[in-house]
Amino acid sequence: MPSVLADKVLEATAALVAVLSVAGLLVAAQVEQSSEPTSRLLPMEFLKKGEPAPDFELIDHHEQPIRLQDLRGTPIILTFFHTSCRDYCPLILKGRARLEASARKVVGDAPFFLAITMDPETDTPEVLRRYIETLGLDPERLHLLTGQPEEVRRVLQAYHIHTIKGSDSDVITSHTMVAYAIDADGIIQQVLVFNFGPSRLGPG
């Protein structure tokens, strides 16, 4: 990763987590400079605190199956990303430790960190492994998940994850960013919402 981007990620992560630590909930509005028309802004609908986290089974970057139900007894942080996102997805993933510290206040023990791709056609386990290496992430401290496109789409729908693609391509230009803190009983205890406009997301 270029040093300028790395510095930007670290600086933004520190600022973001400082807000999260105080508020426990962040809703970032669409960027005013968005090039997309207002009608295409992302819905602000999310699962709520106290709701059970929908079950799923996907595979991680090690090509090992991960089923949420099988992780009962362990707190979870669940978020969403795609490897073509060069801005806020790296920021959230590189801020894993601080997000875990924030979530620990409401779910207890150190949570298990899961991140599900929004672009399973592109993000194969091999691509996810390269992405982890590029970002300098610890492959044993987080699990990036992918799977069959139809199954991933079902999971995204269950967790209220929305994407917008470019008018002349299949590239995701804007998407919902949310992290769910799930307790050991599979109940959502905290919702951290990030929602950024197309001018701040996408390949670059």
Backbone hydrogen bonds in HBPLUS format (Angstrom, degrees):
<---DONOR---> <-ACCEPTOR-->    atom                        ^
c    i                          cat <-CA-CA->   ^        H-A-AA   ^      H-
h    n   atom  resd res      DA  || num        DHA   H-A  angle D-A-AA Bond
n    s   type  num  typ     dist DA aas  dist angle  dist       angle   num
A0006-ALA N   A0002-PRO O   2.96 MM   4  6.25 161.7  1.99 154.8 160.8     1
A0007-ASP N   A0003-SER O   2.87 MM   4  6.04 161.5  1.90 150.1 154.3     2
A0008-LYS N   A0004-VAL O   2.97 MM   4  6.18 153.4  2.05 142.0 149.9     3
A0009-VAL N   A0005-LEU O   2.83 MM   4  6.08 158.8  1.87 153.9 159.1     4
A0010-LEU N   A0006-ALA O   3.01 MM   4  6.24 167.4  2.02 153.4 156.0     5
A0011-GLU N   A0007-ASP O   2.92 MM   4  6.03 164.4  1.95 150.7 155.4     6
A0012-ALA N   A0008-LYS O   2.90 MM   4  5.96 165.6  1.92 149.7 154.3     7
A0013-THR N   A0009-VAL O   2.84 MM   4  5.91 154.4  1.91 146.7 154.6     8
A0014-ALA N   A0010-LEU O   3.07 MM   4  6.23 162.3  2.10 146.6 150.4     9
A0015-ALA N   A0011-GLU O   3.15 MM   4  6.42 162.3  2.19 147.9 152.4    10
A0016-LEU N   A0012-ALA O   2.85 MM   4  5.98 161.2  1.89 151.2 156.9    11
A0017-VAL N   A0013-THR O   2.87 MM   4  5.99 171.4  1.88 157.9 159.8    12
A0018-ALA N   A0014-ALA O   3.08 MM   4  6.16 148.6  2.18 140.6 149.0    13
A0019-VAL N   A0015-ALA O   3.32 MM   4  6.64 150.1  2.41 142.1 148.5    14
A0019-VAL N   A0016-LEU O   3.10 MM   3  5.33 121.9  2.46  99.7 113.2    15
A0020-LEU N   A0016-LEU O   3.02 MM   4  6.38 160.4  2.06 148.9 154.7    16
A0021-SER N   A0017-VAL O   2.82 MM   4  5.95 158.5  1.87 153.2 157.7    17
A0022-VAL N   A0019-VAL O   3.14 MM   3  5.36 127.9  2.43 100.7 113.5    18
A0023-ALA N   A0019-VAL O   2.89 MM   4  6.06 176.1  1.89 165.1 166.1    19
A0024-GLY N   A0020-LEU O   2.67 MM   4  4.84 146.2  1.78 130.0 141.3    20
A0034-SER N   A0031-VAL O   3.01 MM   3  5.51 154.6  2.08 123.3 124.2    21
A0040-ARG N   A0037-PRO O   2.90 MM   3  5.61 160.5  1.94 122.2 128.6    22
A0041-LEU N   A0038-THR O   3.07 MM   3  5.44 168.8  2.09 118.3 119.5    23
A0051-GLU N   A0048-LYS O   3.07 MM   3  5.74 160.6  2.11 140.5 141.6    24
A0050-GLY N   A0188-ILE O   2.72 MM 138  5.41 172.1  1.73 155.2 156.1    25
A0188-ILE N   A0051-GLU O   2.88 MM 137  5.61 174.9  1.88 165.5 163.9    26
A0053-ALA N   A0186-GLY O   2.89 MM 133  5.75 170.6  1.90 160.9 162.4    27
A0068-LEU N   A0056-PHE O   3.03 MM  12  5.76 151.1  2.12 154.9 164.0    28
A0058-LEU N   A0066-ILE O   3.00 MM   8  5.45 155.2  2.07 151.1 150.2    29
A0066-ILE N   A0058-LEU O   2.73 MM   8  5.45 163.3  1.76 155.5 156.6    30
A0059-ILE N   A0146-THR O   2.96 MM  87  5.56 171.6  1.97 158.2 159.9    31
A0146-THR N   A0059-ILE O   2.83 MM  87  5.56 158.9  1.88 163.1 169.9    32
A0060-ASP N   A0064-GLN O   2.88 MM   4  5.44 154.3  1.94 142.7 148.8    33
A0063-GLU N   A0060-ASP O   2.78 MM   3  5.11 157.5  1.83 116.7 121.7    34
A0070-ASP N   A0067-ARG O   3.06 MM   3  5.42 129.7  2.32 105.7 118.2    35
A0071-LEU N   A0068-LEU O   2.91 MM   3  5.33 156.7  1.97 113.7 121.5    36
A0072-ARG N   A0069-GLN O   3.30 MM   3  5.73 161.4  2.33 115.0 115.5    37
A0074-THR N   A0071-LEU O   2.96 MM   3  5.69 142.5  2.10 146.4 150.6    38
A0073-GLY N   A0184-ALA O   2.75 MM 111  4.28 159.5  1.80 131.9 136.3    39
A0112-PHE N   A0075-PRO O   2.76 MM  37  6.09 165.5  1.78 143.8 142.4    40
A0076-ILE N   A0182-ILE O   2.79 MM 106  4.94 163.9  1.81 146.9 152.0    41
A0182-ILE N   A0076-ILE O   2.76 MM 106  4.94 171.2  1.76 155.1 158.1    42
A0077-ILE N   A0112-PHE O   2.82 MM  35  6.07 158.7  1.86 153.6 154.2    43
A0114-LEU N   A0077-ILE O   2.81 MM  37  6.06 172.4  1.82 172.8 175.4    44
A0078-LEU N   A0180-TYR O   2.87 MM 102  5.12 161.0  1.91 147.4 153.9    45
A0180-TYR N   A0078-LEU O   2.78 MM 102  5.12 163.3  1.81 150.4 153.7    46
A0079-THR N   A0114-LEU O   2.96 MM  35  6.38 154.0  2.02 145.8 154.0    47
A0116-ILE N   A0079-THR O   2.91 MM  37  6.41 155.9  1.97 147.3 146.2    48
A0081-PHE N   A0116-ILE O   3.05 MM  35  6.22 152.9  2.12 141.2 144.3    49
A0118-MET N   A0081-PHE O   2.74 MM  37  5.96 131.4  1.98 151.3 164.9    50
A0085-CYS N   A0082-HIS O   3.12 MM   3  5.71 161.3  2.16 117.3 123.2    51
A0091-LEU N   A0087-ASP O   3.41 MM   4  6.57 153.5  2.48 137.8 145.3    52
A0092-ILE N   A0088-TYR O   2.94 MM   4  6.14 162.9  1.97 153.2 155.1    53
A0093-LEU N   A0089-CYS O   3.03 MM   4  6.24 171.7  2.04 158.2 160.6    54
A0094-LYS N   A0090-PRO O   2.81 MM   4  5.83 161.8  1.84 151.4 156.6    55
A0095-GLY N   A0091-LEU O   3.03 MM   4  6.08 125.1  2.34 134.1 147.9    56
A0095-GLY N   A0092-ILE O   3.13 MM   3  5.03 134.5  2.35  92.6 105.6    57
A0096-ARG N   A0093-LEU O   3.20 MM   3  5.26 149.9  2.29 111.7 111.2    58
A0099-LEU N   A0095-GLY O   2.98 MM   4  6.21 158.9  2.02 159.1 166.0    59
A0100-GLU N   A0096-ARG O   2.83 MM   4  6.06 156.5  1.89 155.9 162.9    60
A0101-ALA N   A0097-ALA O   3.01 MM   4  6.28 150.3  2.10 139.8 147.6    61
A0102-SER N   A0098-ARG O   2.99 MM   4  6.27 153.3  2.07 145.5 152.0    62
A0103-ALA N   A0099-LEU O   2.87 MM   4  6.11 165.5  1.89 153.6 157.5    63
A0104-ARG N   A0100-GLU O   2.83 MM   4  5.91 146.7  1.94 147.0 156.0    64
A0105-LYS N   A0102-SER O   3.28 MM   3  5.79 149.6  2.38 107.9 115.4    65
A0106-VAL N   A0103-ALA O   2.90 MM   3  5.58 152.9  1.97 119.0 126.6    66
A0107-VAL N   A0103-ALA O   2.96 MM   4  6.12 145.1  2.08 153.4 163.7    67
A0108-GLY N   A0104-ARG O   2.97 MM   4  4.83 137.5  2.15 125.7 127.7    68
A0143-HIS N   A0113-PHE O   3.00 MM  30  6.34 150.5  2.09 149.5 158.7    69
A0115-ALA N   A0143-HIS O   2.99 MM  28  6.32 154.2  2.06 158.8 157.5    70
A0145-LEU N   A0115-ALA O   2.72 MM  30  5.96 166.1  1.74 156.7 160.0    71
A0117-THR N   A0145-LEU O   3.00 MM  28  6.16 168.7  2.01 163.5 163.0    72
A0122-THR N   A0119-ASP O   3.14 MM   3  5.71 135.2  2.35 113.1 122.8    73
A0123-ASP N   A0119-ASP O   2.87 MM   4  5.93 174.2  1.87 160.8 162.2    74
A0124-THR N   A0122-THR O   3.01 MM   2  6.01 128.0  2.29 110.8  95.7    75
A0128-LEU N   A0124-THR O   2.90 MM   4  6.20 158.8  1.95 158.0 164.8    76
A0129-ARG N   A0125-PRO O   2.94 MM   4  6.20 150.6  2.02 147.5 154.8    77
A0130-ARG N   A0126-GLU O   3.13 MM   4  6.45 157.9  2.18 148.3 153.6    78
A0131-TYR N   A0127-VAL O   2.93 MM   4  6.16 152.2  2.01 147.3 155.7    79
A0132-ILE N   A0128-LEU O   2.96 MM   4  6.19 157.9  2.01 149.8 154.4    80
A0133-GLU N   A0129-ARG O   3.12 MM   4  6.37 159.3  2.17 145.3 150.5    81
A0134-THR N   A0130-ARG O   2.84 MM   4  6.08 158.1  1.89 150.0 156.3    82
A0135-LEU N   A0131-TYR O   2.99 MM   4  6.19 158.4  2.04 151.4 156.1    83
A0136-GLY N   A0132-ILE O   3.04 MM   4  6.04 116.4  2.46 134.7 150.4    84
A0137-LEU N   A0132-ILE O   2.97 MM   5  5.15 159.7  2.01 153.6 154.1    85
A0136-GLY N   A0133-GLU O   3.15 MM   3  5.02 144.3  2.29  95.2 105.9    86
A0141-ARG N   A0138-ASP O   3.08 MM   3  5.42 159.8  2.12 113.9 120.1    87
A0151-GLU N   A0148-GLN O   2.93 MM   3  5.35 122.5  2.27 111.6 126.5    88
A0152-VAL N   A0148-GLN O   2.95 MM   4  6.21 164.0  1.97 162.9 168.2    89
A0153-ARG N   A0149-PRO O   2.89 MM   4  6.05 161.8  1.92 151.4 156.6    90
A0154-ARG N   A0150-GLU O   3.11 MM   4  6.27 146.2  2.23 133.9 142.4    91
A0155-VAL N   A0151-GLU O   3.08 MM   4  6.42 153.7  2.15 147.5 154.0    92
A0156-LEU N   A0152-VAL O   2.88 MM   4  6.18 163.2  1.91 157.0 161.7    93
A0157-GLN N   A0153-ARG O   2.97 MM   4  6.13 158.2  2.02 146.7 152.2    94
A0158-ALA N   A0154-ARG O   3.00 MM   4  6.22 155.2  2.06 143.8 150.7    95
A0159-TYR N   A0155-VAL O   3.05 MM   4  6.32 144.2  2.18 149.0 158.0    96
A0161-ILE N   A0156-LEU O   2.84 MM   5  4.95 171.9  1.85 149.6 149.9    97
A0160-HIS N   A0157-GLN O   3.16 MM   3  5.03 165.7  2.18 104.4 107.7    98
A0176-THR N   A0162-HIS O   2.92 MM  14  5.42 155.3  1.98 156.6 160.2    99
A0164-ILE N   A0174-SER O   2.80 MM  10  5.12 149.0  1.90 158.2 153.9   100
A0173-THR N   A0164-ILE O   2.75 MM   9  5.81 155.7  1.81 151.0 159.6   101
A0174-SER N   A0164-ILE O   3.29 MM  10  5.12 150.2  2.38 142.5 140.8   102
A0166-GLY N   A0171-VAL O   3.01 MM   5  5.86 152.8  2.08 159.1 165.3   103
A0169-SER N   A0166-GLY O   3.38 MM   3  5.15 175.4  2.38 104.7 104.7   104
A0177-MET N   A0194-PHE O   2.73 MM  17  4.58 129.1  1.99 166.8 176.4   105
A0194-PHE N   A0177-MET O   2.40 MM  17  4.58 164.3  1.42 159.1 156.0   106
A0179-ALA N   A0192-LEU O   2.68 MM  13  4.99 154.4  1.74 147.4 156.5   107
A0192-LEU N   A0179-ALA O   2.83 MM  13  4.99 178.1  1.83 160.1 160.3   108
A0181-ALA N   A0190-GLN O   2.89 MM   9  4.95 172.7  1.90 146.3 148.2   109
A0189-GLN N   A0181-ALA O   2.75 MM   8  5.65 173.7  1.75 167.3 169.5   110
A0183-ASP N   A0187-ILE O   2.85 MM   4  5.41 168.0  1.86 151.1 148.9   111
A0186-GLY N   A0183-ASP O   2.93 MM   3  5.40 162.8  1.96 120.4 122.9   112
A0200-ARG N   A0197-GLY O   2.98 MM   3  5.73 164.9  2.00 124.5 129.5   113
A0201-LEU N   A0198-PRO O   3.25 MM   3  5.15 165.0  2.27 103.5 108.1   114
